Amino acid sequence: MPSNESASVSAALLSLIEGQITRHGGWLPFDRFMAMALYAPGLGYYSRGSRQFGMWPGSGSDFVTAPELSPLFGQALARQVDQALDACASGDLWEFGAGSGALALQLLDALGERVSAYHIVDLSGTLRERQRTTLQRHAAKLRWLDALPDRMQGVVVGNEVLDAMPVQLLSFDGREWHERGVTLAAGRLVWTDRPTALRPPHDGPFVPGTVTEIHPQAEAFVSTLAERMECGAAFFIDYGFPAAEYYHPQRHGGTLMCHRAHEADADPLVDVGAKDITAHVDFSTIALAGQAAGFEVLGYTSQARFLMNCGLLELLAGASLPLVGNTQKLLNEHEMGELFKVIGFAKGCDASFTMNPIGFAAGDRTHTL
């Protein structure tokens, strides 16, 4: 049962959204709705102070991420980060959407003095406080920012950050494309479609009744990062597909999903602000956006292959049975190993690194993008 406080927060968020719908002529594009549902100050899912990350529903959490499952995730990623830091002659490490701070702790513990400054870009003030507590012993290296600086160098990591960026929804009736948005009917939030010139970045074919997503905000983020990066690398880990798989006719319902208490549902218009809203990543458009803005694609592969390339199996030697069991979830095809992918970018780095990044040494799938 939701507390009186959480019910009050949800009511305030709904009132805010309803006001925006009215001010926009009775219809709000889904990406604006999603941004408010997740990030409205003090009211959105990531801004209201609730506990999102954890192993079990009993902790009050809604989902688990790789760093919470196993500390070996960050230890393996640290090997790739270490190589990239050497290649750009920097001690600056950046993390976007640092969540509970678990990944930052694993990276800082593994890399030690190799990192001179750890920059966290996070919109949530409540999550910052949790990160500050988790990372207390590394406090001297921590820097929090609200937005990208005009210029930067070093290595960027982002675990499950692209999927949390607002998406636009498109629907296809067999003849025309429409943009799906949110409106009010009898005091409830409901879907309404409007004709649009927007199209998926793929030729299809698309079956009548298709609903899918496009990712202009994630593309703009990667473009801006590439433009402002003077010398460095970036690694993003998230669930998703290349465009040909993302927009396959069999995936005609799209990928939009909500998470609450470790259960999933497909209705973001219910319990707004009390659950996560997410969409899978179209890695083809992410790669193209980065390339167009000056990044070189280092590689693209499954999470399982990336972690094994970075020595995860060696790190498992001598581990306890519970740790082995949790770490296997990072590798198993039917869990996180195949659904999650890793894409790497570089700019201005040493050529010996860009030709041989360890995380993509085997199993690179860049040709599928």
C-alpha positions as CSV (number, residue, x, y, z in Angstrom):
1,M,0.0,0.0,0.0
2,P,1.4,3.4,-0.9
3,S,2.0,5.8,2.1
4,N,0.0,9.0,2.5
5,E,3.2,10.9,1.6
6,S,3.8,9.0,-1.6
7,A,0.1,9.4,-2.6
8,S,0.4,13.1,-2.0
9,V,3.5,13.3,-4.2
10,S,1.7,11.4,-6.9
11,A,-1.3,13.6,-6.7
12,A,0.9,16.7,-7.0
13,L,2.7,15.2,-10.0
14,L,-0.5,14.4,-11.8
15,S,-1.7,17.9,-11.1
16,L,1.5,19.3,-12.7
17,I,1.1,17.0,-15.7
18,E,-2.5,17.9,-16.2
19,G,-1.6,21.6,-16.1
20,Q,1.0,21.0,-18.8
21,I,-1.6,19.2,-20.9
22,T,-4.0,22.1,-20.6
23,R,-1.3,24.7,-21.5
24,H,-0.3,22.7,-24.6
25,G,-3.8,22.7,-26.0
26,G,-5.0,19.4,-24.5
27,W,-2.2,17.1,-25.8
28,L,1.3,16.4,-24.5
29,P,3.9,14.5,-26.5
30,F,5.0,11.4,-24.7
31,D,8.6,12.5,-24.3
32,R,7.5,15.5,-22.3
33,F,5.2,13.4,-20.2
34,M,8.0,10.9,-19.6
35,A,10.4,13.6,-18.6
36,M,8.0,14.9,-16.0
37,A,7.1,11.5,-14.7
38,L,10.7,10.6,-14.1
39,Y,12.4,13.9,-13.4
40,A,10.0,16.7,-12.2
41,P,11.8,18.2,-9.2
42,G,10.7,16.6,-6.0
43,L,7.9,14.7,-7.7
44,G,9.3,12.5,-10.5
45,Y,10.3,8.9,-10.0
46,Y,14.0,9.7,-9.8
47,S,13.5,12.9,-7.8
48,R,11.2,12.0,-5.0
49,G,13.6,10.2,-2.6
50,S,12.3,6.6,-3.0
51,R,14.7,3.7,-3.2
52,Q,14.9,2.5,-6.8
53,F,17.9,0.1,-6.8
54,G,18.2,-3.1,-4.8
55,M,18.3,-6.9,-5.0
56,W,14.8,-7.7,-3.7
57,P,11.3,-6.2,-3.4
58,G,11.6,-6.4,0.4
59,S,14.2,-3.7,0.3
60,G,11.6,-1.3,-1.1
61,S,13.5,-1.3,-4.4
62,D,12.0,-1.6,-7.9
63,F,14.8,-3.2,-10.0
64,V,18.4,-4.4,-9.8
65,T,21.3,-3.2,-12.0
66,A,24.5,-5.0,-12.7
67,P,26.6,-3.3,-10.1
68,E,24.1,-4.2,-7.4
69,L,24.2,-7.8,-8.6
70,S,28.0,-8.3,-8.4
71,P,31.0,-6.1,-7.5
72,L,32.9,-7.9,-10.2
73,F,30.9,-6.0,-12.9
74,G,32.7,-2.8,-11.9
75,Q,36.0,-4.6,-11.4
76,A,35.9,-5.9,-15.0
77,L,34.8,-2.6,-16.5
78,A,37.7,-1.0,-14.6
79,R,40.2,-2.8,-16.8
80,Q,38.7,-1.3,-19.9
81,V,38.5,2.1,-18.2
82,D,42.2,1.8,-17.2
83,Q,43.3,1.2,-20.7
84,A,41.2,4.1,-22.0
85,L,42.6,6.5,-19.3
86,D,46.1,5.7,-20.4
87,A,45.2,6.2,-24.1
88,C,43.9,9.8,-23.4
89,A,46.5,10.6,-20.7
90,S,43.9,11.6,-18.2
91,G,42.9,10.8,-14.7
92,D,39.3,12.1,-15.1
93,L,36.5,9.6,-14.9
94,W,32.9,10.6,-15.6
95,E,29.7,8.7,-14.8
96,F,26.2,9.7,-16.0
97,G,23.2,8.6,-13.9
98,A,25.3,7.1,-11.1
99,G,22.3,5.7,-9.3
100,S,23.1,4.3,-5.9
101,G,26.8,4.9,-6.3
102,A,27.6,1.2,-6.5
103,L,29.4,1.3,-9.8
104,A,31.4,4.4,-8.8
105,L,32.5,2.6,-5.7
106,Q,33.6,-0.5,-7.6
107,L,35.5,1.6,-10.2
108,L,37.2,3.8,-7.6
109,D,38.2,0.9,-5.4
110,A,39.6,-1.0,-8.5
111,L,41.4,1.9,-10.1
112,G,42.8,3.6,-7.0
113,E,45.3,6.4,-7.7
114,R,44.7,6.0,-11.4
115,V,41.7,8.3,-11.0
116,S,42.4,11.8,-9.9
117,A,38.8,13.1,-10.2
118,Y,35.4,11.3,-10.4
119,H,32.7,13.5,-12.0
120,I,29.1,12.5,-11.5
121,V,26.4,14.1,-13.7
122,D,23.0,13.3,-12.1
123,L,19.8,15.3,-12.0
124,S,18.5,13.8,-8.8
125,G,19.4,15.5,-5.6
126,T,18.2,12.6,-3.5
127,L,20.4,10.2,-5.3
128,R,23.3,12.5,-4.8
129,E,22.9,12.2,-1.1
130,R,22.9,8.4,-1.4
131,Q,26.0,8.5,-3.6
132,R,27.8,10.8,-1.2
133,T,27.2,8.3,1.6
134,T,28.2,5.2,-0.4
135,L,31.4,7.0,-1.7
136,Q,32.4,8.6,1.5
137,R,35.9,7.2,1.6
138,H,36.6,8.6,-1.9
139,A,35.1,12.0,-1.1
140,A,38.2,14.0,-2.0
141,K,37.9,12.8,-5.7
142,L,34.2,13.4,-6.1
143,R,32.7,16.2,-8.2
144,W,28.9,16.5,-8.9
145,L,27.5,18.4,-11.9
146,D,24.0,19.2,-13.1
147,A,25.0,19.3,-16.8
148,L,27.8,18.6,-19.3
149,P,30.7,21.1,-19.1
150,D,31.6,23.0,-22.3
151,R,34.8,21.1,-22.6
152,M,35.9,17.8,-21.1
153,Q,38.5,15.0,-21.3
154,G,38.8,11.6,-19.8
155,V,36.7,8.5,-19.8
156,V,32.9,8.4,-19.6
157,V,30.8,5.5,-18.3
158,G,27.0,5.1,-18.3
159,N,25.2,2.0,-17.1
160,E,21.5,2.0,-17.8
161,V,21.4,5.7,-18.5
162,L,20.4,5.9,-22.2
163,D,17.2,3.8,-21.6
164,A,16.0,6.4,-19.0
165,M,16.1,9.2,-21.5
166,P,12.6,10.3,-22.7
167,V,11.5,8.8,-26.0
168,Q,8.9,9.8,-28.6
169,L,6.2,7.3,-29.5
170,L,5.1,6.6,-33.0
171,S,2.1,4.6,-34.2
172,F,1.4,3.2,-37.7
173,D,-2.1,2.5,-38.9
174,G,-1.0,0.8,-42.1
175,R,-1.1,4.0,-44.2
176,E,0.2,6.9,-42.0
177,W,2.4,7.5,-39.0
178,H,1.1,9.3,-36.0
179,E,2.8,10.6,-32.8
180,R,1.4,9.3,-29.6
181,G,0.8,11.7,-26.8
182,V,-1.2,12.0,-23.6
183,T,-4.4,13.8,-23.0
184,L,-7.2,13.9,-20.4
185,A,-10.6,12.2,-20.6
186,A,-13.0,12.0,-17.7
187,G,-10.2,13.0,-15.4
188,R,-7.9,10.2,-16.5
189,L,-4.7,10.2,-18.6
190,V,-5.3,8.5,-21.9
191,W,-3.5,8.0,-25.2
192,T,-4.2,10.2,-28.3
193,D,-2.4,10.0,-31.6
194,R,-1.8,12.9,-34.0
195,P,-0.5,12.9,-37.6
196,T,3.2,13.5,-37.8
197,A,6.1,13.9,-40.2
198,L,8.3,11.9,-37.8
199,R,9.4,8.4,-38.9
200,P,11.5,5.6,-37.4
201,P,15.1,5.6,-38.6
202,H,14.6,2.3,-40.5
203,D,12.8,1.4,-43.7
204,G,10.7,-1.4,-42.2
205,P,8.5,-3.1,-43.2
206,F,6.0,-2.1,-40.5
207,V,2.8,-3.9,-39.9
208,P,-0.5,-2.0,-39.2
209,G,-0.9,-1.4,-35.5
210,T,2.8,-0.9,-34.9
211,V,3.8,1.3,-31.9
212,T,7.4,2.0,-31.5
213,E,9.9,4.6,-30.1
214,I,12.4,7.0,-31.5
215,H,15.3,8.4,-29.4
216,P,16.1,12.1,-30.2
217,Q,17.1,13.0,-26.7
218,A,19.6,10.1,-26.4
219,E,21.0,10.9,-29.8
220,A,21.4,14.6,-28.9
221,F,23.1,13.6,-25.6
222,V,25.7,11.5,-27.4
223,S,26.2,14.2,-30.1
224,T,26.8,16.8,-27.4
225,L,29.2,14.6,-25.6
226,A,31.2,14.0,-28.7
227,E,31.3,17.7,-29.6
228,R,32.5,18.6,-26.1
229,M,35.0,15.8,-25.6
230,E,38.5,17.0,-26.5
231,C,40.2,13.7,-25.8
232,G,38.7,10.7,-24.3
233,A,36.5,7.6,-24.5
234,A,32.9,6.7,-23.6
235,F,31.3,3.3,-22.7
236,F,27.5,2.8,-22.5
237,I,26.0,-0.4,-21.2
238,D,22.3,-0.8,-21.7
239,Y,19.6,-3.1,-23.0
240,G,18.8,-2.7,-26.7
241,F,19.3,-3.8,-30.3
242,P,20.6,-2.6,-33.7
243,A,18.0,-0.8,-35.8
244,A,17.2,-3.9,-37.9
245,E,16.2,-5.8,-34.8
246,Y,14.7,-2.9,-32.9
247,Y,12.2,-2.2,-35.7
248,H,11.7,-5.8,-36.8
249,P,8.0,-6.5,-37.7
250,Q,7.8,-9.0,-34.9
251,R,8.5,-6.2,-32.3
252,H,5.4,-4.3,-33.4
253,G,4.5,-3.4,-29.8
254,G,7.7,-1.4,-29.2
255,T,9.8,-1.7,-26.1
256,L,8.3,0.7,-23.6
257,M,8.1,-0.8,-20.1
258,C,7.6,0.2,-16.5
259,H,9.2,-1.3,-13.4
260,R,7.9,-1.4,-9.8
261,A,8.8,-3.7,-6.9
262,H,10.7,-6.0,-9.4
263,E,7.7,-6.5,-11.5
264,A,7.1,-5.1,-15.1
265,D,4.1,-3.6,-16.7
266,A,3.4,-1.7,-20.0
267,D,1.2,1.1,-18.8
268,P,3.1,4.3,-18.0
269,L,-0.2,6.3,-17.5
270,V,-1.0,4.5,-14.2
271,D,0.8,5.2,-10.9
272,V,2.7,8.0,-12.5
273,G,5.8,8.9,-10.6
274,A,5.7,5.7,-8.5
275,K,7.5,3.5,-11.1
276,D,10.3,3.6,-13.6
277,I,9.5,4.2,-17.3
278,T,12.1,2.9,-19.8
279,A,12.6,1.9,-23.4
280,H,15.3,-0.2,-25.0
281,V,18.1,1.6,-26.9
282,D,18.4,1.7,-30.7
283,F,22.2,1.4,-30.8
284,S,22.4,2.1,-34.5
285,T,21.1,5.6,-34.1
286,I,23.3,6.1,-31.1
287,A,26.4,5.0,-33.1
288,L,25.5,7.3,-36.0
289,A,24.9,10.3,-33.7
290,G,28.3,9.8,-32.1
291,Q,30.1,9.4,-35.4
292,A,28.4,12.5,-37.0
293,A,29.6,14.6,-34.0
294,G,33.2,13.4,-34.0
295,F,33.3,10.1,-32.1
296,E,34.9,7.0,-33.5
297,V,33.0,3.8,-32.7
298,L,35.4,1.5,-30.7
299,G,33.1,-1.5,-30.7
300,Y,29.7,-2.9,-30.0
301,T,29.1,-6.3,-28.4
302,S,27.0,-8.1,-25.8
303,Q,27.6,-7.5,-22.1
304,A,28.6,-11.1,-21.6
305,R,31.3,-10.9,-24.3
306,F,32.5,-7.5,-23.1
307,L,32.9,-8.6,-19.5
308,M,34.7,-11.8,-20.5
309,N,37.0,-9.8,-22.7
310,C,37.8,-7.7,-19.6
311,G,38.7,-10.7,-17.5
312,L,35.5,-11.4,-15.6
313,L,36.1,-15.2,-15.6
314,E,39.5,-14.6,-14.1
315,L,38.0,-12.5,-11.4
316,L,35.5,-15.3,-10.6
317,A,38.3,-17.6,-9.6
318,G,38.0,-18.5,-5.9
319,A,34.7,-16.5,-5.5
320,S,32.0,-17.6,-3.1
321,L,29.1,-19.6,-4.5
322,P,26.6,-16.7,-3.9
323,L,28.9,-14.3,-5.8
324,V,29.4,-16.8,-8.6
325,G,25.6,-17.2,-8.9
326,N,24.9,-13.5,-9.0
327,T,27.8,-12.8,-11.5
328,Q,26.5,-15.6,-13.8
329,K,23.3,-13.5,-14.3
330,L,25.5,-10.8,-15.9
331,L,26.6,-13.4,-18.5
332,N,23.7,-15.8,-19.1
333,E,22.0,-15.3,-22.4
334,H,18.5,-15.6,-20.9
335,E,19.3,-13.0,-18.3
336,M,21.5,-9.9,-18.8
337,G,24.3,-11.4,-20.9
338,E,22.7,-11.1,-24.3
339,L,20.0,-8.5,-23.8
340,F,22.4,-5.9,-22.5
341,K,25.0,-4.5,-25.0
342,V,28.0,-2.3,-24.7
343,I,29.0,0.4,-27.2
344,G,32.3,2.3,-27.0
345,F,33.4,5.6,-28.5
346,A,36.7,7.4,-28.6
347,K,38.0,10.8,-29.7
348,G,41.6,12.0,-29.9
349,C,43.0,8.9,-28.2
350,D,46.1,7.0,-29.0
351,A,45.7,4.9,-32.2
352,S,47.0,1.7,-30.5
353,F,44.0,1.9,-28.2
354,T,41.4,2.6,-30.8
355,M,42.6,-0.3,-32.8
356,N,42.7,-2.7,-29.8
357,P,40.2,-1.9,-27.0
358,I,40.2,-4.9,-24.7
359,G,36.4,-5.0,-24.2
360,F,35.8,-5.6,-27.9
361,A,38.8,-7.9,-28.6
362,A,36.5,-10.8,-29.4
363,G,32.8,-10.9,-30.5
364,D,32.6,-7.3,-31.8
365,R,29.3,-6.7,-33.6
366,T,29.9,-3.2,-35.0
367,H,29.1,-4.6,-38.4
368,T,25.4,-5.2,-37.3
369,L,24.8,-1.5,-36.5
